[in-house]
Amino acid sequence: MYIDPPMHGAGRAAFAFVSRHFSSTRYYGSKDVARVGYYNDPNVPSGPTQDTYRSFFRMNTAPVNGKHIIRATFRTYEVYSWSCSARPVELWHTGTIGTGTTWNAQPSWRTRVATVTVAKGYNSSCNDGGVDFNATSIVTTAAAGKWADLTLGLRASSESDTFGWKKFRNNPVLEITYNTKPNVPDQRSAMVGSAQGVPCATGTAAPYVTTPAPTLRARVNDADGSKGQTVRAHFEWHTGGAKVGERYTAYVASGTPVTAPIPAGAFADGARVSWRVRGQDGTATSGTSDWSPWCDLIVDTSRPSKSPSVTSADYPETPEGGDPVPAGGVGVMGTFIFRADPADTDVGAFLYALNDDEPGTATVVPVSAGGTAVIKATPSRNLLNTLYVWSRDKAGHLGPYRRYEFSVRSAKAPMIHWRLDETTGDAAADSSGNGHHATRVAAPVPADGPVWTRGWDKGGVRMAKGGRFHSQGTGLIRTDRNFSVAAWVRLTDKTNNRIVLSVDGAHRDGFHLMYNATFDRWAMVMASADTAEPVTYHMARSDGPPAMNNWTRLVGTFDAATGTIGLYVDGRPQAITSTHSAPWNATGVLNIGRGKNPDVPWWGEVDDVRVYDRVVYPAEAATLASRPVVAEGHWRFDEPSGTTALDSSGRGRHAEFNGAVMRYEGWLGGAVGTGLPNVSAPAGTAGVAAVPSGFVQTAGPILRTDRSYTVAAWARIVGTKHSSHRVLDHGAFKLVYDQGSDRWAVTMRTSDGGASAVTVRSDAPAEAGAWTHLAATYDYGTCELRLYVDGVLQNTATNRSAPYVGQQLIMGGQGGVDSIRMDLDDVRAYSGGPDRGRDRRPRGAMKPFEPNRRRT
């Protein structure tokens, strides 16, 4: 069904009447009734006994401008007539009215619109009532001409006949029934199965579809929709210039998408389908829109029959049945050329994936002239790599994949390695063996740097307010290809941007590894162009703000194959990366401590700078950030007596007994027994509580728990396992016996002061009465918490937000009157990364041990 055409009630915008007797009097805007005709009444108590009147109404017809007018009725209400003898009254189109309108200054009477013979309002025989005039013709003219308004006048046909004297209310309505021609349907597309939105296109851009019976789709619109007007679509489809079929949809609300399925059998494989659509609102004379432009579809029901060919000069294919041809290297970009088989003439794109045979995760590259495509890819692993490539025709069919195997050399060592371990002189040696040494350029004030100083590992340089090192050669890396840079840095000032590493272009730096003061973040930055004009800076940023005066490992990477700029901070990949799709090559010197702009020099220390002509990946970045394993504390408990446990690490971090701590024979010499209550409540004594159980505690914090660390201890549960017991507690983590699960466990908080935490438990129950070696490690680079029991890795958990809690290290304790006894021996704490080699045992000075050597 469709809704009747909408209606507009054009209200009165202005009113005036004129009087022949008072020919110069203005009645514009009067609130009196509208008077029409001639009267002659000698009984009038005051004023003239005879007069002639005319009335004018300016009507608001602008809302229907441009519409198709179906009918228009000028509706008035007569409240008085001279008698019940009907006389004609006329509706005219007049000129406009205004404040100057009088009898002597009337608007022109242009066209008589309608005449109605009527008499209403004299007495009960002809009561007051409505009087309607057909104004369709003049409203049609006004709408077509898009007039701002329409002024209509009322006058008696005879202005000498008193029977034509009438009065009307001064608020008539011009009731207009109109229709707006529907809009040409938009959002034209086709649907093929579950695929939505195959676009409308023609000629060489016509899309291919996999079925001869697609569903056509368009959205119908009608400007009268807000008035309740409904609309339908009329689709028709052709081939070879001949109409094949059509479909009318149901009437729907304006703005609704509608569909028309082409019936099966209408078209064959290879047919070009041309279709169009128009909207209809059911109005006979104005209810159909223009036809839409043509849309074309090409039916293609067959897929490519052959796999594409793949070639690469950078990474040659391993011959079938032959030996691999090692080439390139991990992180080194290579170029690959795809070519469609000559038998497949409608290939529109290739899909490719490196070391993944799932096309759903593949990258799409369009086919260029000649059925080829050139792509760049960077292998992230050595030895065997496999590139999977599919041809995809223009309808979306995938052909059989091509498996291209090639061999990749191991990741190359850095092409430049400035250890900065020199203590004097103006040169920094390149220890890579490539001879790319750097020259020291002093600041205007030599004390501002670069100054040789202690670095992160051995020597380093300190800089402030200028000065730099720069490479003795130019063009050492190509910033339009893959590269990475790394440095240990210690930032001492945040008042401005601080550039650690850069390479000179003609106008801009090819990259910055830097502290960005605007974001308060570490950043790897590349400029969009080497120009003096304003440029866009593509920036990878750290997840959080840098901590001042802390050594931090920064690694910046650029993969030209994908355009990805990445950043690692202390071995962790940062979430905010960036894309630089049009890299350019900076051919100048490499700089340590500043960029081309000397106003933002580095402030702080720099050490161990490395430059790679390849991408550095997460595992390597984590290794680069591994800190030396340093013994931060070692408590043997071998003292013969006393309440102090001496630190044998050489750090002087001795620990004190608290509460009831007893000395016993341990696994390796002496040991301590913890967890026993100091004083039990005497039997029958009310109100006396046990003194807290015994434990051993350092005077201050031992580890930075927001970085990598390892803790270890020999532990023995004495007696029954009837309660939980602490082994080690450093605030951010606890190594415990958990009675609820009957397991050894390490728990690590995920925020400072928060209740959330991650927990790792042993595989088997804890064994009472037996000495057990426990070790817990946290690897900041991989965010992994690990638990070892007797040297065997148990389980792991991920904690990406390890907090620093400046609490003393507590050994044992956490018991009451009913506490179990926990003996401890040989407690150790190490800062730095765990060993990632071999059996993944925690790295450090702990002696290897065998389970069959356990002593009870």
Salt bridges, closest charged atoms under 4 A:
ASP32 OD2 - ARG35 NH1 2.77
GLU78 OE2 - LYS166 NZ 3.50
GLU90 OE2 - ARG112 NH1 3.23
ASP132 OD2 - ARG75 NH1 2.39
ASP149 OD2 - ARG58 NE 3.83
GLU159 OE1 - ARG20 NH2 3.94
GLU159 OE1 - ARG54 NH2 2.80
ASP161 OD2 - ARG87 NE 2.82
GLU175 OE2 - ARG75 NH2 3.11
ASP186 OD2 - ARG219 NH2 2.76
GLU236 OE2 - HIS238 NE2 3.05
GLU236 OE1 - LYS243 NZ 3.51
GLU236 OE2 - ARG276 NH2 2.74
GLU246 OE1 - HIS234 NE2 2.70
GLU246 OE1 - LYS243 NZ 2.92
ASP290 OD1 - LYS181 NZ 2.96
ASP296 OD2 - ARG272 NH1 3.01
GLU317 OE2 - ARG402 NH1 2.91
GLU405 OE2 - ARG403 NE 2.81
ASP426 OD1 - ARG440 NH1 3.06
ASP480 OD2 - ARG478 NH2 2.73
ASP493 OD2 - ARG498 NH2 2.62
ASP509 OD2 - HIS512 NE2 2.63
ASP520 OD1 - LYS494 NZ 3.09
ASP570 OD1 - ARG627 NH2 3.36
ASP570 OD2 - ARG707 NH2 2.97
GLU605 OE1 - ARG490 NE 2.50
ASP608 OD1 - HIS417 NE2 2.68
ASP608 OD2 - ARG553 NH2 2.48
ASP608 OD2 - ARG610 NE 2.98
ASP613 OD2 - LYS412 NZ 3.26
GLU620 OE2 - ARG614 NH2 2.71
GLU632 OE1 - ARG651 NH2 2.93
GLU632 OE1 - ARG653 NH1 2.65
GLU639 OE1 - ARG663 NH1 3.14
ASP706 OD2 - ARG704 NH2 2.68
ASP729 OD2 - ARG726 NH1 3.40
ASP729 OD2 - LYS734 NZ 4.00
ASP738 OD2 - ARG761 NE 3.66
ASP742 OD1 - LYS721 NZ 2.93
ASP752 OD1 - ARG749 NH2 3.64
GLU767 OE1 - ARG854 NH1 3.36
ASP779 OD2 - ARG786 NH2 3.65
ASP779 OD2 - ARG836 NH2 2.75
GLU784 OE1 - ARG786 NE 2.48
GLU784 OE1 - ARG840 NH2 2.76
ASP790 OD2 - ARG854 NH2 1.85
ASP818 OD1 - HIS722 NE2 3.78
ASP823 OD2 - ARG716 NH2 2.88
ASP823 OD1 - ARG821 NE 2.85
ASP826 OD1 - HIS634 NE2 2.65
ASP826 OD2 - ARG828 NE 3.00
ASP835 OD2 - ARG838 NH2 3.72
ASP839 OD2 - ARG841 NH1 2.54
